[in-house]
Amino acid sequence: MSQQIQDQPLSGDPEGGEGEIELHKLPLDQWHRNKGGRMVPFAGYEMPVQYEGIMAEHVWVREHAGLFDVSHMGQLTFTGEGVEAALEALMPADIQAAKFSHPVYSLLMAENGGILDDLMLTRLKEGEVYMVVNGACKWDDIAHFREFLADEIGLNHMEDHALLALQGPEAAAALERVIPGVSALVFMQGAAFQWQGHDLWISRSGYTGEDGFEISVPVEGAEALADAITAQPEVKPIGLGARDSLRLEADLPLYGHDLDTETTPVAAALGFALKKRRREEGGFPGHARIMLERENGPILKRVGLVVEGRQPVREGGLVVDADGNEVGKVTSGGFAPTLQKPIAMAYVPAAQAEPGTKITLAQRGKIHSAEVVKMPFVAHKYVRKGA
């Protein structure tokens, strides 16, 4: 069954593979093995790809709640007077106007208007920002920040903390029993909590399209917390395989696959991350090119595709024109368990990006027909203020 699911990020580890680098172990490495997790190389770590099977885990998260270990990601804190403005020089977020304790999605920008990483940042208080960056590029990100931020800005890599994500429609009910008060949070809101003497930071957010929470916990408390959460009847541990198929259904791009240093936020359909004041004032890398693309449109644009038949077209598949010439590329693709059909994300010529447009794909010598559809493929179920 796992062969039906989009697995390119797992087999295409951006930091190499086993035998090329020494893989790091997650703080919960033995916990995953004890739970039956099958470990694979990913982003320089040994990580669980599945426990009971990708399809079953995917469905469980959509119907109940699943616990993901995302401790490979980089947790950073930035401190110092003027830290908000300093970070704005590197990304298009309006950090100075961000509400305290409300996470913001943003992009670390390259000079050419490409994307170095996508990330979540939270303004904790005046002069202090918490950030979560992708595991595969966290060391490059840290080096970038150290190079471009003034010495007066403090940067702390929180290597002594694990990061857990609880996702699914029953996540709030399960976590409320373990950590009372968390259900009062709404989507894109965070708060500090205490659990068994450990300081936690919890935000109501995630990477599946479902309601859920991300929990930053000191390493010494991570196993006990994971045990307490998975002891709830709604919760099972979930691996990378289902995380990937869930995020694909939810139209959530994966850095290094759907986003890279040659792709602009406009082409990637991430215009919402370009905040109004920043668009008008500029002051971040790539601003001129991005504004030109906003005005004239990108050459290629990221879209969602439903593929005819049952055979998925995976990352690396080509978008071709009537003469068979390559005009775009598939960046993520797989079988969508919720929809029971193959889906994909691809970059196609802007003129072919409207929903309903027929697209021809080629992979491994086979031609596939697809249609552009509105994303997300599966509706988001976030719990927002007033809901």
C-alpha positions in Angstrom: 0.0 0.0 0.0 2.9 2.4 0.7 3.8 2.4 -3.0 0.5 4.2 -3.7 1.5 7.1 -1.6 3.8 10.0 -2.7 7.2 8.9 -1.3 9.6 11.1 -3.2 10.6 13.3 -0.2 11.4 10.1 1.7 13.5 8.5 -1.0 14.9 11.8 -2.1 16.5 12.9 1.1 17.8 16.5 0.5 20.8 15.9 2.7 21.9 12.7 1.1 21.2 9.2 2.3 22.4 6.4 4.5 26.0 5.7 3.8 26.7 9.3 2.7 26.3 11.0 6.0 26.1 10.0 9.6 22.4 10.1 10.5 21.3 11.9 13.6 18.8 10.3 16.0 15.6 11.9 17.3 15.3 12.3 21.0 12.4 9.8 20.8 14.3 7.4 18.6 13.9 4.4 20.9 10.3 5.3 21.6 9.5 5.1 17.9 11.2 1.7 17.6 9.4 0.4 20.6 6.1 1.5 18.9 7.0 -0.5 15.8 8.2 2.5 13.7 10.1 1.7 10.5 13.0 4.1 10.4 14.3 5.7 7.2 16.8 8.5 6.4 15.1 11.9 6.1 16.7 15.4 6.4 19.8 13.9 8.0 17.9 12.0 10.7 16.5 8.5 11.2 12.8 9.0 11.2 9.7 6.8 11.3 8.1 6.4 7.9 5.2 4.3 9.2 4.0 2.1 12.1 0.8 0.3 11.0 0.9 1.4 7.3 0.7 4.7 5.5 -2.9 4.3 4.3 -4.3 3.3 7.7 -2.4 6.1 9.4 -3.6 8.7 6.9 -7.2 7.7 7.4 -6.7 7.7 11.2 -5.5 11.3 11.2 -8.4 12.4 9.0 -10.9 10.7 11.4 -9.3 10.8 14.8 -5.8 12.2 15.9 -2.2 11.3 15.2 1.0 12.3 16.9 4.0 13.2 14.7 7.5 13.7 15.9 8.9 16.7 14.0 12.0 17.2 16.2 14.2 17.2 13.2 13.0 20.8 12.4 15.0 23.7 13.7 13.6 25.7 16.6 15.2 29.1 16.9 14.8 32.1 19.1 16.0 35.6 18.2 16.4 38.3 20.8 17.5 41.9 21.0 16.4 45.5 20.4 15.1 45.9 16.9 15.0 42.1 16.2 11.7 42.5 14.3 13.1 45.0 11.9 16.3 43.0 11.5 14.4 39.9 10.5 12.2 41.9 8.1 15.3 42.7 6.1 15.4 38.9 5.3 11.8 38.1 4.7 8.5 39.7 3.6 6.6 39.3 6.9 5.2 42.3 8.7 6.8 41.2 12.0 6.6 44.6 13.6 2.8 44.5 13.3 2.4 40.8 14.3 0.3 40.1 17.4 2.2 38.5 20.3 1.8 34.8 20.5 0.2 34.5 17.0 2.4 32.4 14.6 3.0 33.9 11.1 3.9 31.9 8.0 6.8 33.5 6.1 9.7 32.9 3.6 13.4 33.4 3.9 14.2 35.1 0.6 17.2 34.9 -1.8 18.5 37.9 -3.6 17.0 36.6 -6.9 13.5 36.4 -5.5 13.8 32.7 -4.9 13.0 31.0 -1.6 15.7 29.8 0.8 13.1 28.3 3.2 9.6 28.6 4.3 9.0 28.9 8.1 6.7 29.8 11.0 7.6 32.7 13.3 6.0 33.9 16.5 6.6 37.2 18.2 6.7 36.2 21.8 7.1 39.8 23.2 8.9 43.0 22.2 12.4 42.0 21.1 11.9 38.2 21.1 10.9 36.0 18.2 10.5 32.2 18.1 10.9 30.5 14.7 10.5 26.9 13.3 12.4 26.2 10.1 12.7 23.1 8.0 15.0 20.3 9.1 16.6 19.8 5.8 17.9 23.3 5.6 18.1 24.5 9.2 21.9 24.6 9.3 22.0 26.7 6.1 19.3 28.9 7.6 21.3 29.4 10.8 24.4 30.3 8.8 22.4 32.7 6.8 21.0 34.4 9.9 24.4 34.6 11.5 25.8 36.2 8.3 23.1 38.8 7.8 21.9 39.7 11.3 23.9 42.2 13.4 26.0 40.9 16.2 23.6 42.6 18.7 20.8 40.1 17.7 21.0 37.0 19.7 20.3 33.6 18.0 19.6 30.5 20.0 19.2 27.1 18.4 17.0 25.2 20.8 18.7 21.8 20.4 17.5 20.9 23.9 13.9 20.8 22.8 11.8 18.3 20.9 8.8 19.2 18.7 5.6 17.1 18.6 2.6 17.7 16.3 -0.9 16.4 17.3 -3.2 16.5 14.3 -6.8 15.5 13.6 -10.4 16.3 14.4 -10.1 14.7 17.9 -6.8 16.3 18.7 -8.2 19.1 20.9 -10.3 16.7 23.0 -7.3 14.4 23.5 -4.8 17.0 24.4 -7.1 18.9 26.7 -7.1 15.9 29.0 -3.3 15.9 29.1 -2.7 19.7 29.2 -5.9 21.5 30.4 -6.5 24.8 28.7 -5.1 24.1 25.3 -8.5 23.9 23.7 -9.0 27.6 24.3 -6.4 28.3 21.6 -7.6 29.0 18.1 -5.8 28.5 14.8 -2.5 30.4 14.5 -2.5 31.2 18.2 0.1 30.0 20.8 0.7 30.1 24.5 3.0 28.9 27.2 1.9 25.9 29.4 3.4 23.8 32.2 3.3 20.0 32.3 4.9 17.9 35.0 7.4 20.7 35.7 8.3 21.3 32.1 7.8 24.6 30.2 6.0 24.0 27.0 5.1 26.3 24.0 2.0 25.1 22.2 0.5 26.6 19.0 -2.7 25.6 17.3 -1.4 24.9 13.8 0.0 22.1 11.7 0.8 20.6 8.4 -2.2 18.3 7.6 -5.1 20.7 7.0 -6.8 19.2 10.1 -7.2 20.9 13.4 -4.1 20.4 15.6 -1.3 21.5 17.8 2.5 21.8 17.7 4.2 21.3 21.0 7.7 22.4 21.9 8.9 20.4 24.9 12.3 20.0 26.6 14.0 16.8 25.5 13.9 15.4 29.0 10.1 15.6 29.1 9.4 14.5 25.5 9.0 10.7 26.0 6.7 11.1 29.0 4.6 13.6 27.1 4.4 11.4 24.0 3.3 8.5 26.2 0.6 10.6 27.9 -0.7 11.8 24.5 -0.7 8.4 22.8 -2.4 6.9 25.9 -5.5 8.8 24.8 -7.9 6.5 22.9 -8.1 9.0 19.9 -4.4 9.1 19.3 -1.9 6.9 17.5 1.7 7.6 16.4 1.9 8.5 12.8 4.9 8.4 10.4 6.4 10.5 7.6 4.5 8.7 4.9 1.1 9.8 6.1 2.4 13.2 6.9 3.4 13.6 3.3 0.1 12.4 1.8 -1.9 14.5 4.3 0.0 17.7 3.5 -0.4 17.0 -0.3 -4.1 16.7 0.0 -4.1 20.0 2.0 -2.1 22.0 -0.6 0.8 22.5 1.8 4.1 22.7 -0.2 7.3 20.9 0.9 10.5 22.9 0.8 13.1 21.3 -1.5 10.4 19.8 -3.7 7.6 22.3 -4.3 9.7 25.3 -3.2 13.3 26.1 -3.9 15.8 28.9 -4.6 14.6 29.3 -8.2 11.0 29.6 -7.4 9.4 32.9 -6.4 6.5 33.3 -3.9 4.3 34.5 -6.8 5.0 31.4 -8.9 4.5 29.2 -5.8 1.0 30.7 -5.2 2.2 32.0 -1.8 1.3 35.7 -2.4 -0.5 35.8 1.0 3.0 35.7 2.6 3.8 39.0 1.0 2.3 41.4 3.5 0.9 44.7 2.2 3.3 47.1 4.0 6.3 45.0 2.9 5.1 44.9 -0.7 4.8 48.7 -0.7 8.0 49.5 1.2 10.2 46.7 0.1 13.4 46.2 2.0 13.7 42.4 1.6 15.7 40.3 -0.9 14.1 39.9 -4.3 11.5 42.6 -3.8 11.9 44.2 -7.3 11.5 40.9 -9.2 8.6 39.8 -7.0 6.7 43.1 -7.6 7.4 42.7 -11.4 5.9 39.2 -11.3 2.9 40.4 -9.3 2.2 43.0 -12.0 2.9 40.9 -15.1 2.4 37.4 -13.8 4.9 34.5 -13.5 6.0 32.3 -16.4 5.0 29.2 -14.4 2.5 28.8 -11.6 2.0 26.1 -9.0 -1.3 24.3 -9.4 -3.2 21.3 -8.2 -3.9 18.4 -10.6 -6.2 15.4 -10.5 -4.7 12.7 -12.7 -7.0 10.4 -14.7 -7.0 6.7 -13.9 -5.4 5.1 -10.9 -1.6 5.6 -11.6 0.0 8.5 -9.7 2.4 10.8 -11.4 5.1 11.5 -8.9 7.8 14.2 -8.4 9.9 14.5 -11.5 7.1 13.9 -14.0 7.0 16.4 -16.9 4.2 18.8 -18.0 4.3 18.6 -21.8 2.7 20.5 -24.7 0.9 19.1 -27.7 4.3 18.4 -29.4 5.7 16.6 -26.4 8.0 19.5 -25.3 8.6 20.0 -21.6 6.8 23.1 -20.4 6.6 22.4 -16.6 7.2 19.9 -13.9 5.4 17.8 -11.2 6.9 18.6 -7.8 4.7 16.3 -5.6 2.3 13.6 -6.5 0.7 10.5 -5.2 -2.5 8.6 -4.5 -4.9 10.6 -2.3 -6.5 8.2 0.2 -9.3 10.7 1.1 -10.3 11.2 -2.5 -9.4 7.7 -3.8 -7.7 9.2 -6.8 -4.2 10.3 -7.9 -3.3 14.0 -7.3 -0.3 16.2 -7.9 1.2 19.6 -7.5 2.9 20.9 -10.6 4.3 24.1 -12.1 2.5 24.8 -15.4 2.6 27.7 -17.8 0.5 30.6 -16.3 -1.9 30.5 -19.2 -2.8 26.9 -18.3 -3.2 27.5 -14.6 -7.0 28.1 -14.5 -9.1 25.3 -12.9 -10.7 23.1 -15.6 -7.6 23.3 -17.9 -6.5 19.9 -19.3 -2.8 19.1 -18.8 -0.7 16.4 -20.3 1.9 14.7 -18.1 4.8 12.3 -19.0 6.7 10.0 -16.7 8.7 6.8 -17.4 7.6 6.8 -21.0 3.9 6.9 -20.3 1.5 9.8 -21.0 -1.1 10.8 -18.4 -4.1 13.2 -18.7 -4.8 15.5 -15.8 -7.0 18.5 -15.0 -6.2 21.6 -13.0 -8.4 21.9 -9.9 -8.8 24.4 -7.2 -6.7 23.7 -4.1 -6.7 22.5 -1.4 -7.8 19.1 -2.6 -9.3 18.4 0.8 -10.9 21.3 2.7 -9.0 22.6 5.7 -10.7 22.1 9.1 -8.9 24.7 11.2 -10.6 26.0 14.3 -10.7 29.8 13.9 -11.8 32.6 16.2 -15.6 32.7 16.5 -16.0 29.2 15.1 
